[in-house]
Amino acid sequence: MKISRIETIELTVPVEAPLRFAYGVHIAFTRTIVKIHTDEGLVGLGETAASAAQVEALSAPVIGQNPFDLEVIRNIISNRFYWSRDPLVGSAIEMACLDLMGKKTGLPVYRLLGGAVRPHINMAAYCFYRYPSDDGQWPAVTTPEEMAVHAEDLCRRFGFRTVKLKGGVLPAEEEVAAMEAMRERLGPSIRLRLDPQSAWTVETAIAMAPRLEEVGLEYYEDPVAGQANMATVRGRTKLAMSTNMCVTSFEELGPAAQIRAIDVVLTDPWYWGGPTQVKALDTVARTMGIGLSMHSGIELGIGMAVMAHTGVTMPGLTAAVDAHYHHLRGDIIKGPMLLPENGVLAPPQGPGWGVELDDDKVAEYVEIHKSGVYRNVYVEANKTGPDAHRPGWFPIIPGW
């Protein structure tokens, strides 16, 4: 079997309501769908945040390769020059190749990756401060009480037993108050996480730590920027420190462990270079005594399937997985969305990733993307910054 053609499709899927984070606002998710065609007529699916132009330029040399030769393909893409080392392209190609391997053999990818050590992955509610939706269906979430109600609603709808707050938006004291309100409303059995996105200074992170220790966080994710600063905070709190910012590659893992900057690393099928690299990280992290969670890649249905298939094969992935997915208004796959039930998600059954594209849905979101309606709303309302609701604002990190 040989790769004969690589097709890319850029599309944009709206979210329920504008999601605020330290660097701006999400009003929709734009992704590139990768379809690898073979000389045998099989088509493998992947998705990524890289642009279609990036994927096409960097993946062209793998035409003619066998999709089973993942190491060969990874080297062809990643070692052409320093600009080719962006993992977002290689990871999407690997995803599509694994899908082809499954379709060729008739096996689900989790079996190709070594078999499922658990039947499903645990999922976390992903809570954001947000603006109200234009249609009035989804209210604003700004105060601690509103955030606690929002978290409770997500737990009720999807059965989540873990809740994460994306911070770095409001002053630190207000975000800690939101964590306290969530603990009071949700009770002691729900695991809580806070991610200020490195928007706090070391002094702020240390000052907030005692209150967060009382809340009882599962882990304190990237309150500050850089491994040295993370280690300083780690030395002043009992909370476990986690990251998807100061450790995003194998080269960064060893130094962080040596200075005790982190207790948990958040892996990611995109930023770490693909599912097989995530599997390697699982082994390395367990060997080093570092805990493992999984970071959201702002995924659509293909990506959600990738996370589920990969996650069930990882012995060290005992923490619940982050996902933006439950904020989407729709998806591109056939059938229902891959939303968690009772807080868990099982890998879709069938060969490969177990999902197929819905051509009508794809066409709808391609047209939305081409129309630029979300880009125009986002940009034209505020030409000087990334938040149309705050003209003139731009992110400053650290902010508090």
Legacy VTK file of the C-alpha trace (Angstrom):
# vtk DataFile Version 3.0
C-alpha trace
ASCII
DATASET POLYDATA
POINTS 400 float
0.000 0.000 0.000
1.361 3.405 -0.994
0.329 6.970 -0.256
-0.923 8.413 -3.533
-2.360 11.774 -2.500
-2.766 14.006 0.547
-5.926 16.102 0.638
-6.554 18.948 3.087
-9.811 20.646 4.083
-9.893 23.805 6.205
-13.119 24.433 8.092
-14.513 26.366 11.039
-16.986 25.098 13.655
-18.661 27.610 16.028
-18.790 27.160 19.791
-21.837 27.680 22.015
-20.638 30.990 23.466
-17.412 33.053 23.278
-14.810 31.383 25.520
-12.350 33.711 27.241
-8.754 32.752 27.945
-5.525 34.592 28.790
-4.706 35.382 25.166
-8.126 36.336 23.816
-11.462 34.706 22.972
-12.520 31.554 21.124
-15.673 32.103 19.069
-15.093 29.108 16.790
-12.487 26.421 16.178
-10.683 26.290 12.837
-9.092 22.962 11.927
-7.491 21.324 8.931
-8.802 17.867 8.077
-6.176 15.617 6.494
-7.227 12.823 4.153
-4.470 10.473 2.973
-5.442 8.544 -0.157
-3.722 5.309 -1.134
-3.241 3.328 -4.327
-5.613 0.707 -2.884
-8.490 3.147 -2.544
-8.371 3.436 1.249
-8.542 6.882 2.866
-7.123 7.708 6.302
-8.266 10.648 8.436
-6.381 13.068 10.661
-6.902 16.629 11.896
-4.688 19.445 13.095
-4.424 23.130 13.915
-1.776 23.582 11.208
-2.999 25.298 8.058
-3.743 23.409 4.875
-0.783 25.160 3.240
1.562 23.965 6.000
0.344 20.389 5.732
0.617 20.335 1.956
4.102 21.842 1.902
5.644 19.666 4.606
3.927 16.373 3.808
4.431 16.319 0.023
7.665 14.239 0.228
5.857 11.271 1.818
3.888 10.574 -1.363
4.761 7.021 -2.389
5.557 5.843 1.143
3.838 2.936 2.864
1.527 4.248 5.644
2.810 1.486 7.948
6.311 2.996 7.883
5.649 5.592 10.564
9.297 6.136 11.548
10.293 6.671 7.932
7.448 9.125 7.406
8.214 11.012 10.632
11.847 11.444 9.631
10.998 12.551 6.103
8.709 15.274 7.455
10.617 16.382 10.546
14.246 16.319 9.423
14.087 18.296 6.193
15.076 21.543 7.903
14.464 23.306 11.216
11.189 24.805 9.965
9.843 21.303 9.313
9.987 20.294 12.968
6.573 21.744 13.808
4.839 18.667 15.256
1.370 19.783 14.156
1.966 18.507 10.614
3.717 15.229 11.405
1.135 14.359 14.046
-1.777 14.756 11.614
-0.022 12.623 9.010
0.647 9.938 11.617
-3.018 10.005 12.680
-4.152 9.457 9.101
-1.588 6.673 8.617
-2.780 4.894 11.767
-6.349 5.165 10.479
-5.176 3.547 7.219
-3.411 0.786 9.134
-6.645 0.059 10.981
-8.709 0.060 7.811
-6.200 -2.190 6.057
-6.156 -4.734 8.902
-9.760 -4.306 10.025
-8.568 -3.414 13.542
-9.284 -0.438 15.798
-6.236 1.757 16.378
-6.174 1.052 20.107
-5.334 -2.556 19.252
-2.556 -1.466 16.899
-1.139 0.648 19.739
-0.888 -2.333 22.072
-4.417 -2.908 23.286
-6.750 -1.209 25.742
-5.709 -1.323 29.395
-9.052 0.264 30.313
-12.407 0.412 28.482
-12.596 4.212 28.335
-10.880 7.471 29.229
-12.118 9.685 32.040
-13.071 13.169 30.843
-12.879 16.534 32.618
-15.321 19.413 32.370
-13.554 22.399 30.836
-14.916 25.606 32.362
-14.238 29.006 30.796
-15.177 32.523 31.624
-17.372 33.451 28.699
-19.485 36.134 27.107
-23.181 35.437 26.413
-24.034 33.863 23.072
-25.618 36.115 20.437
-28.762 33.982 20.354
-29.293 34.298 24.105
-29.162 30.534 24.637
-25.976 30.559 26.709
-25.501 33.158 29.480
-22.335 34.949 30.472
-20.060 33.361 33.070
-18.120 35.974 35.025
-18.670 35.795 38.798
-17.617 33.000 41.149
-21.269 32.036 41.628
-21.895 31.914 37.868
-18.811 29.742 37.399
-19.953 27.338 40.090
-23.387 27.034 38.455
-21.731 26.529 35.051
-19.548 23.739 36.451
-22.511 22.084 38.123
-24.462 22.195 34.846
-21.628 20.500 32.936
-21.351 17.808 35.607
-25.098 17.214 35.432
-25.187 17.038 31.625
-22.142 14.846 31.076
-21.423 13.162 34.401
-18.006 14.748 34.860
-16.164 13.943 38.088
-13.281 16.334 37.336
-13.600 20.071 36.620
-10.942 22.401 35.239
-11.104 26.198 35.191
-9.246 28.053 32.445
-7.896 31.044 34.320
-5.610 33.930 33.499
-8.628 36.071 32.579
-9.731 37.904 35.753
-7.653 39.047 38.740
-6.174 36.097 40.612
-8.272 36.670 43.742
-11.476 36.390 41.704
-10.388 33.178 40.041
-9.459 31.618 43.365
-12.862 32.713 44.694
-14.408 30.867 41.747
-12.545 27.702 42.764
-13.832 28.118 46.312
-17.380 28.576 45.041
-17.088 25.458 42.886
-15.841 23.408 45.820
-18.721 24.584 47.990
-21.317 23.854 45.306
-19.890 20.597 43.929
-18.822 19.015 47.183
-15.652 17.169 48.184
-15.816 14.269 45.709
-15.262 16.305 42.508
-11.637 16.824 41.493
-10.772 20.447 40.723
-7.997 21.947 38.601
-6.957 25.542 37.923
-4.938 26.671 34.888
-3.917 30.368 34.982
-1.978 29.883 31.702
1.224 31.344 33.170
-0.543 34.689 33.610
0.530 35.063 37.246
3.792 36.192 38.761
5.643 33.887 41.141
4.579 36.114 44.045
0.903 35.901 43.066
1.011 32.127 42.577
2.590 31.640 45.999
0.134 34.048 47.658
-2.858 32.194 46.177
-1.526 28.738 47.059
-2.827 28.473 50.678
-6.409 29.169 49.603
-6.085 26.664 46.766
-4.662 24.096 49.178
-7.836 24.545 51.228
-9.894 24.028 48.070
-7.923 20.827 47.468
-6.759 20.997 43.854
-5.911 17.837 41.974
-3.113 19.915 40.484
-2.004 23.529 39.952
-1.456 23.906 36.202
1.041 26.445 34.827
0.367 29.301 37.259
3.698 30.854 36.171
5.921 30.790 33.094
9.154 28.820 32.846
10.610 25.817 34.605
12.617 27.811 37.146
9.566 29.794 38.229
7.456 26.634 38.403
10.107 25.065 40.647
10.055 28.114 42.929
6.295 27.873 43.362
6.517 24.087 43.774
8.877 24.626 46.708
6.325 26.843 48.468
3.153 24.734 48.155
1.847 21.265 48.882
-0.054 21.298 45.583
1.052 19.124 42.689
2.323 21.220 39.767
1.346 20.346 36.207
2.232 21.761 32.819
1.577 21.819 29.118
3.587 25.025 28.689
7.038 24.656 30.269
7.366 21.036 29.085
6.140 20.347 25.559
8.887 18.044 24.261
11.096 15.198 25.413
14.079 17.566 25.523
12.343 19.703 28.140
11.168 16.865 30.365
14.507 15.921 31.936
15.531 19.429 33.035
12.087 20.049 34.553
12.271 16.828 36.544
15.802 17.587 37.758
14.782 20.881 39.348
11.423 19.507 40.584
9.412 21.970 38.538
6.534 19.589 37.808
4.672 16.594 39.178
2.368 16.031 36.181
2.907 16.577 32.460
-0.024 17.068 30.105
0.575 15.121 26.958
-1.080 15.989 23.646
-1.372 13.913 20.437
-0.561 17.032 18.381
2.135 18.956 20.215
4.075 15.824 21.144
4.149 14.619 17.524
1.398 12.014 17.242
-0.134 9.058 19.096
2.996 6.893 19.018
5.031 9.715 20.578
2.386 10.129 23.269
2.733 6.417 23.948
6.493 6.862 24.312
5.937 9.739 26.737
3.682 7.497 28.822
6.575 5.081 29.310
9.167 7.779 29.937
7.007 9.684 32.429
6.176 6.544 34.408
9.867 5.633 34.486
10.715 9.075 35.861
7.893 9.032 38.407
5.980 11.856 36.712
2.196 11.781 36.501
0.363 12.043 33.208
-2.730 13.870 32.042
-3.846 14.856 28.523
-4.180 18.355 27.131
-6.974 19.441 24.809
-5.999 20.247 21.244
-9.248 22.157 20.500
-10.358 18.968 18.766
-13.191 17.999 16.472
-14.558 14.459 16.179
-11.486 12.912 14.554
-9.257 14.367 17.246
-11.598 13.218 19.996
-11.463 9.678 18.588
-7.658 9.886 18.477
-7.538 10.936 22.126
-9.852 8.094 23.187
-8.081 5.358 21.198
-4.659 6.513 22.364
-5.640 7.179 25.951
-7.070 3.730 26.659
-3.699 2.156 25.763
-1.673 4.269 28.209
-1.174 2.696 31.668
0.007 6.002 33.123
-2.981 8.074 31.989
-4.968 7.834 35.195
-6.059 11.498 35.288
-9.128 12.745 33.435
-8.570 14.150 29.944
-9.181 17.796 29.020
-11.314 18.562 25.947
-12.877 21.696 24.486
-15.149 19.389 22.497
-18.274 19.730 24.650
-18.386 23.474 23.848
-18.926 22.893 20.103
-22.246 23.561 18.394
-21.711 20.662 15.990
-19.180 18.312 14.454
-17.992 16.900 11.120
-18.388 13.158 11.715
-21.257 10.868 10.834
-23.677 10.088 13.630
-23.817 11.695 17.065
-21.008 13.714 18.612
-18.490 11.842 20.757
-19.684 13.405 23.991
-18.915 11.752 27.334
-21.540 9.860 29.286
-21.135 9.436 33.030
-17.861 11.314 32.671
-16.174 8.789 30.388
-15.625 8.228 26.681
-14.963 4.875 25.026
-13.089 4.691 21.692
-15.437 4.507 18.692
-15.634 0.950 17.435
-14.693 -0.060 13.915
-11.496 -0.163 11.856
-9.028 2.669 12.406
-10.359 5.539 14.478
-13.917 4.292 14.001
-15.209 7.598 12.603
-16.102 8.806 9.120
-16.693 12.269 7.746
-20.216 13.507 7.119
-19.851 15.225 3.742
-22.835 17.520 4.308
-21.521 18.708 7.657
-18.048 19.187 6.222
-19.474 21.278 3.370
-21.425 23.420 5.854
-18.369 24.227 7.951
-16.175 24.765 4.904
-18.647 27.423 3.751
-18.620 29.021 7.194
-14.841 29.083 7.026
-14.785 30.590 3.542
-17.370 33.223 4.462
-15.057 34.641 7.101
-18.083 35.511 9.225
-16.464 34.470 12.489
-13.107 35.930 11.549
-14.786 39.204 10.563
-16.821 39.440 13.752
-13.688 38.750 15.735
-11.337 41.068 13.866
-13.443 43.901 12.442
-15.089 44.745 15.751
-11.672 45.342 17.264
-8.784 45.840 14.886
-6.305 46.467 17.678
-6.683 43.373 19.806
-7.946 39.820 20.178
-11.110 40.514 22.207
-13.937 42.355 20.433
-15.656 42.984 23.772
-12.641 44.953 25.073
-11.523 47.405 22.380
-7.846 48.186 22.607
-7.065 45.302 24.969
-4.180 42.976 24.280
-2.700 40.214 26.453
0.196 40.959 28.785
1.792 37.931 30.386
2.087 37.867 33.360
-1.059 39.858 33.968
-1.258 39.592 37.762
LINES 1 401
400 0 1 2 3 4 5 6 7 8 9 10 11 12 13 14 15 16 17 18 19 20 21 22 23 24 25 26 27 28 29 30 31 32 33 34 35 36 37 38 39 40 41 42 43 44 45 46 47 48 49 50 51 52 53 54 55 56 57 58 59 60 61 62 63 64 65 66 67 68 69 70 71 72 73 74 75 76 77 78 79 80 81 82 83 84 85 86 87 88 89 90 91 92 93 94 95 96 97 98 99 100 101 102 103 104 105 106 107 108 109 110 111 112 113 114 115 116 117 118 119 120 121 122 123 124 125 126 127 128 129 130 131 132 133 134 135 136 137 138 139 140 141 142 143 144 145 146 147 148 149 150 151 152 153 154 155 156 157 158 159 160 161 162 163 164 165 166 167 168 169 170 171 172 173 174 175 176 177 178 179 180 181 182 183 184 185 186 187 188 189 190 191 192 193 194 195 196 197 198 199 200 201 202 203 204 205 206 207 208 209 210 211 212 213 214 215 216 217 218 219 220 221 222 223 224 225 226 227 228 229 230 231 232 233 234 235 236 237 238 239 240 241 242 243 244 245 246 247 248 249 250 251 252 253 254 255 256 257 258 259 260 261 262 263 264 265 266 267 268 269 270 271 272 273 274 275 276 277 278 279 280 281 282 283 284 285 286 287 288 289 290 291 292 293 294 295 296 297 298 299 300 301 302 303 304 305 306 307 308 309 310 311 312 313 314 315 316 317 318 319 320 321 322 323 324 325 326 327 328 329 330 331 332 333 334 335 336 337 338 339 340 341 342 343 344 345 346 347 348 349 350 351 352 353 354 355 356 357 358 359 360 361 362 363 364 365 366 367 368 369 370 371 372 373 374 375 376 377 378 379 380 381 382 383 384 385 386 387 388 389 390 391 392 393 394 395 396 397 398 399
